Amino acid sequence: MNSPDTVHVAVLGSAGAQGSAIADALDAAGVPTRRISRTGNGSGTAAADLRDTGALTAALSGIDVAVLTLPLDFSSEAAHFARNVADAAAASGVQRIVFNTNTRIPDEITDAPGFETRRAARITLETGAVPVTIIEPAVYLDNLLAPGVLTHSRDGSVLRYPIPEGLPVSWLAASDLGRAVAAACLNGRGGEVVRPGRAPLTPEELAGAIEGAIGTSVRFEALDPALFEQGLAAVAGPNAAAGVASIYRWLTANPGSTVMAAPAEQPAWMPQPATASAWAADFLKPVASKG
């Protein structure tokens, strides 16, 4: 195990929700951390566009481990970004790359850009000169905080999410992704693929876990991925929404898939993530009784 204060880590994409959670976890662990974003906005944040290999090389100078989280770009640019990072890491002497793929990636080739652009980026990094640790999260509990996902009425609460009934998912909080990636920076190995998460829950089991936190009954309804895409497009734009929705379309069309379920065994260094019940107790407000 490496001592936290002797490993210098750069977090590419630190301005995003996942990247900032990773950088925060590294800071909390006492790891010297350099935040890097496209614009460099924020105190102590370096600027480097993923399209600019020269800027990336300069930003990674003196870094031992580079963490990459791609933006919500589901075009062929994802692999191009990965190539630039691989080349810059090699040129600047980075010893290892930790790639957060944003999602699990099925073994089989799919028609979903949300999966396939991440597969292409992963292959690009793995064929580079710098060893790579792959982190594949499943679905974020934080997504349940989006408007319209958990709604309340006199008849109880409804959890609406674009996955099929019975699908096993190792739900993970963004903060726990951060802790998993921070641990991988210190303890992971090149060629290792890690899929963090607790024992999977079906949507119906997740609804049950939420019930105790909010104090009312919760039932699950599978949301049409097309409706999910419409709502996300208003916030993230149509291209990003289409890419994310493609993952949920594939899952809906493959309800027997176990790709989102974590393996039974995790590396010894992997931090234990919060349970869905504990997360709900921290982030969801109890529902007032209605007389």
C-alpha positions as CSV (number, residue, x, y, z in Angstrom):
1,M,0.0,0.0,0.0
2,N,1.3,3.4,-1.0
3,S,1.5,6.2,1.6
4,P,-1.2,8.8,0.6
5,D,1.2,11.8,0.8
6,T,3.8,10.2,-1.5
7,V,1.5,9.7,-4.5
8,H,0.7,12.7,-6.6
9,V,-2.6,12.4,-8.4
10,A,-4.2,14.5,-11.2
11,V,-8.0,14.4,-11.7
12,L,-9.0,15.1,-15.3
13,G,-12.6,16.3,-15.5
14,S,-12.6,17.5,-12.0
15,A,-15.4,20.1,-12.7
16,G,-18.0,17.4,-13.2
17,A,-20.1,15.7,-10.5
18,Q,-18.0,12.4,-10.7
19,G,-14.7,14.2,-11.1
20,S,-15.3,16.5,-8.2
21,A,-16.4,13.6,-6.0
22,I,-13.1,11.8,-6.9
23,A,-11.0,14.9,-6.2
24,D,-12.8,15.5,-2.9
25,A,-12.1,11.9,-1.8
26,L,-8.4,12.2,-2.7
27,D,-8.2,15.5,-0.7
28,A,-9.9,13.8,2.3
29,A,-7.4,10.9,2.1
30,G,-4.5,13.3,2.3
31,V,-3.4,12.7,-1.3
32,P,-1.6,15.6,-3.1
33,T,-4.2,16.3,-5.8
34,R,-4.2,18.4,-8.9
35,R,-7.6,19.3,-10.3
36,I,-7.7,19.7,-14.1
37,S,-10.7,20.9,-16.1
38,R,-11.2,22.3,-19.6
39,T,-11.4,25.9,-18.4
40,G,-9.5,25.7,-15.2
41,N,-12.3,27.4,-13.3
42,G,-12.0,27.1,-9.5
43,S,-9.2,27.8,-7.0
44,G,-6.1,25.6,-7.7
45,T,-7.6,24.1,-10.9
46,A,-5.4,23.7,-13.9
47,A,-6.7,24.2,-17.4
48,A,-6.2,21.6,-20.1
49,D,-8.6,20.7,-22.9
50,L,-8.8,16.9,-23.7
51,R,-8.3,17.9,-27.3
52,D,-4.9,19.5,-26.6
53,T,-2.2,16.9,-26.0
54,G,0.4,19.6,-25.3
55,A,-1.7,21.2,-22.6
56,L,-2.4,17.8,-21.1
57,T,1.3,17.0,-21.0
58,A,2.1,20.2,-19.2
59,A,-0.8,19.7,-16.8
60,L,0.4,16.2,-15.9
61,S,4.0,17.2,-15.2
62,G,5.1,15.7,-11.9
63,I,2.1,13.4,-11.5
64,D,2.2,9.8,-10.6
65,V,-1.4,8.7,-11.2
66,A,-3.8,10.4,-13.6
67,V,-7.5,9.9,-13.2
68,L,-9.7,10.3,-16.3
69,T,-13.5,10.8,-16.3
70,L,-14.8,11.6,-19.7
71,P,-17.4,14.3,-20.3
72,L,-20.9,13.4,-21.5
73,D,-19.7,13.1,-25.1
74,F,-20.9,10.0,-26.8
75,S,-19.3,10.6,-30.2
76,S,-16.1,9.2,-31.6
77,E,-14.3,12.0,-29.8
78,A,-14.3,9.9,-26.6
79,A,-11.6,7.6,-28.0
80,H,-9.7,10.6,-29.3
81,F,-9.8,12.1,-25.8
82,A,-8.5,8.9,-24.4
83,R,-5.6,8.8,-27.0
84,N,-4.6,12.3,-26.1
85,V,-4.6,11.4,-22.3
86,A,-2.6,8.2,-23.0
87,D,0.0,10.1,-25.1
88,A,0.3,13.0,-22.6
89,A,0.6,10.6,-19.6
90,A,3.5,8.8,-21.4
91,A,5.2,12.0,-22.3
92,S,5.0,13.5,-18.8
93,G,6.1,10.3,-17.0
94,V,2.8,9.3,-15.4
95,Q,3.1,5.9,-13.9
96,R,-0.5,4.8,-14.1
97,I,-3.9,5.9,-15.4
98,V,-7.1,5.2,-13.5
99,F,-10.1,5.3,-15.9
100,N,-13.6,5.9,-14.5
101,T,-15.7,4.5,-17.4
102,N,-18.9,6.2,-16.0
103,T,-20.8,2.9,-16.4
104,R,-20.4,-0.8,-16.5
105,I,-19.6,-2.1,-20.0
106,P,-21.2,-5.4,-21.2
107,D,-19.0,-8.1,-22.5
108,E,-20.9,-8.2,-25.8
109,I,-20.9,-5.4,-28.3
110,T,-24.1,-3.3,-28.1
111,D,-25.9,-0.7,-30.2
112,A,-25.7,1.8,-27.3
113,P,-23.2,4.7,-27.7
114,G,-23.3,5.1,-23.9
115,F,-21.5,1.8,-23.6
116,E,-19.5,1.6,-26.9
117,T,-17.8,5.0,-26.7
118,R,-16.5,4.0,-23.2
119,R,-15.4,0.6,-24.5
120,A,-13.5,2.4,-27.3
121,A,-11.8,4.8,-24.9
122,R,-10.9,1.9,-22.6
123,I,-9.3,-0.1,-25.4
124,T,-7.4,3.0,-26.5
125,L,-6.0,3.5,-23.0
126,E,-5.2,-0.2,-22.6
127,T,-3.1,-0.2,-25.8
128,G,-1.1,2.9,-24.7
129,A,2.3,2.8,-23.0
130,V,1.0,3.7,-19.4
131,P,-0.6,0.9,-17.3
132,V,-4.3,1.4,-16.7
133,T,-6.7,0.5,-13.8
134,I,-10.3,0.4,-14.9
135,I,-13.1,1.4,-12.6
136,E,-16.6,0.5,-13.8
137,P,-19.4,2.0,-11.6
138,A,-23.0,0.9,-12.2
139,V,-25.9,3.4,-11.4
140,Y,-25.7,6.3,-9.1
141,L,-28.0,6.7,-6.1
142,D,-27.6,10.4,-6.6
143,N,-29.7,10.1,-9.8
144,L,-32.7,9.5,-7.6
145,L,-32.5,13.2,-6.5
146,A,-33.4,14.4,-10.0
147,P,-36.8,16.0,-10.4
148,G,-39.6,13.6,-11.1
149,V,-37.8,10.4,-10.0
150,L,-39.3,10.2,-6.5
151,T,-42.7,11.7,-6.2
152,H,-45.2,11.8,-3.4
153,S,-49.0,11.8,-3.0
154,R,-51.6,10.8,-0.5
155,D,-51.5,7.3,-1.9
156,G,-47.8,6.8,-1.2
157,S,-44.6,7.6,-3.1
158,V,-43.5,6.4,-6.5
159,L,-40.0,5.7,-7.7
160,R,-39.8,6.1,-11.4
161,Y,-36.5,5.1,-13.2
162,P,-35.8,3.9,-16.7
163,I,-34.8,0.3,-15.9
164,P,-36.9,-2.8,-16.1
165,E,-38.5,-4.5,-13.1
166,G,-36.3,-7.1,-11.4
167,L,-33.0,-5.8,-12.9
168,P,-30.2,-6.3,-10.3
169,V,-28.2,-3.1,-9.8
170,S,-25.3,-2.4,-7.5
171,W,-26.3,1.2,-6.7
172,L,-23.5,3.5,-5.7
173,A,-23.3,7.0,-4.3
174,A,-21.0,9.4,-6.2
175,S,-19.1,10.0,-2.9
176,D,-18.5,6.2,-2.7
177,L,-17.2,6.3,-6.3
178,G,-14.8,9.0,-5.2
179,R,-13.5,6.8,-2.3
180,A,-13.2,3.8,-4.6
181,V,-11.2,5.7,-7.2
182,A,-9.0,7.3,-4.5
183,A,-8.3,3.8,-3.1
184,A,-7.5,2.6,-6.7
185,C,-5.0,5.4,-7.1
186,L,-3.1,4.2,-4.0
187,N,-3.5,0.4,-4.3
188,G,-4.7,-0.5,-7.8
189,R,-2.6,-2.2,-10.5
190,G,-2.3,-1.9,-14.2
191,G,-4.6,-4.3,-16.0
192,E,-7.1,-4.5,-13.1
193,V,-10.8,-4.0,-13.7
194,V,-12.8,-3.1,-10.6
195,R,-16.6,-2.9,-10.4
196,P,-17.4,-1.2,-7.0
197,G,-20.7,-1.6,-5.3
198,R,-22.6,-3.6,-2.7
199,A,-24.8,-6.6,-3.3
200,P,-27.3,-5.6,-6.0
201,L,-30.8,-4.5,-5.4
202,T,-33.7,-4.8,-7.8
203,P,-35.7,-1.6,-8.3
204,E,-38.4,-3.0,-6.1
205,E,-35.9,-3.8,-3.3
206,L,-34.5,-0.2,-3.7
207,A,-38.0,1.1,-3.2
208,G,-38.2,-0.9,0.0
209,A,-34.9,0.5,1.2
210,I,-36.2,4.0,0.6
211,E,-39.4,3.4,2.5
212,G,-37.7,3.3,5.9
213,A,-35.9,6.6,5.2
214,I,-38.9,8.7,4.1
215,G,-41.6,7.0,6.3
216,T,-44.1,6.1,3.7
217,S,-44.8,3.3,1.2
218,V,-42.8,3.4,-2.1
219,R,-43.6,1.6,-5.3
220,F,-41.5,1.3,-8.4
221,E,-42.6,2.2,-11.9
222,A,-40.3,1.5,-14.9
223,L,-40.0,4.8,-16.8
224,D,-39.9,4.8,-20.6
225,P,-36.3,5.7,-21.6
226,A,-37.7,8.0,-24.2
227,L,-39.4,10.1,-21.5
228,F,-36.2,10.0,-19.5
229,E,-34.2,11.3,-22.5
230,Q,-36.6,14.2,-23.0
231,G,-36.2,15.3,-19.4
232,L,-32.4,15.0,-19.4
233,A,-32.1,16.8,-22.7
234,A,-33.5,19.9,-21.1
235,V,-30.7,19.9,-18.6
236,A,-27.7,18.3,-20.4
237,G,-28.5,18.9,-24.0
238,P,-29.8,16.5,-26.7
239,N,-26.5,14.7,-27.5
240,A,-25.6,13.9,-23.9
241,A,-29.2,12.8,-23.2
242,A,-29.2,10.5,-26.2
243,G,-26.0,8.9,-25.1
244,V,-27.1,8.3,-21.5
245,A,-30.6,7.1,-22.6
246,S,-29.0,4.6,-24.9
247,I,-27.7,2.7,-21.8
248,Y,-31.2,2.5,-20.4
249,R,-32.7,1.5,-23.7
250,W,-30.3,-1.4,-23.9
251,L,-31.1,-2.4,-20.3
252,T,-34.8,-2.2,-20.9
253,A,-34.4,-4.4,-24.0
254,N,-32.2,-6.9,-22.0
255,P,-34.0,-7.3,-18.7
256,G,-32.1,-10.5,-17.8
257,S,-28.7,-8.7,-17.9
258,T,-26.5,-8.8,-14.8
259,V,-24.0,-6.2,-16.1
260,M,-25.0,-3.7,-13.5
261,A,-24.5,-6.2,-10.6
262,A,-21.2,-6.0,-8.7
263,P,-19.1,-9.2,-8.3
264,A,-19.4,-11.0,-5.0
265,E,-15.7,-10.4,-4.2
266,Q,-14.0,-7.0,-4.2
267,P,-10.3,-6.2,-3.8
268,A,-9.2,-6.1,-0.2
269,W,-8.4,-2.4,-0.5
270,M,-11.9,-1.4,-1.8
271,P,-13.8,0.8,0.7
272,Q,-17.2,-0.5,1.7
273,P,-19.8,1.8,0.1
274,A,-22.9,3.0,2.0
275,T,-26.1,0.9,1.8
276,A,-29.0,2.3,-0.1
277,S,-30.9,2.7,3.2
278,A,-28.1,4.7,4.8
279,W,-27.8,6.9,1.7
280,A,-31.6,7.5,1.6
281,A,-31.5,8.4,5.3
282,D,-28.9,11.1,4.6
283,F,-30.2,12.5,1.4
284,L,-34.0,12.0,1.3
285,K,-36.4,14.0,3.4
286,P,-39.1,12.2,5.4
287,V,-42.6,12.6,3.9
288,A,-44.9,14.5,6.1
289,S,-48.0,12.6,7.1
290,K,-51.2,13.8,5.3
291,G,-54.3,14.1,7.4
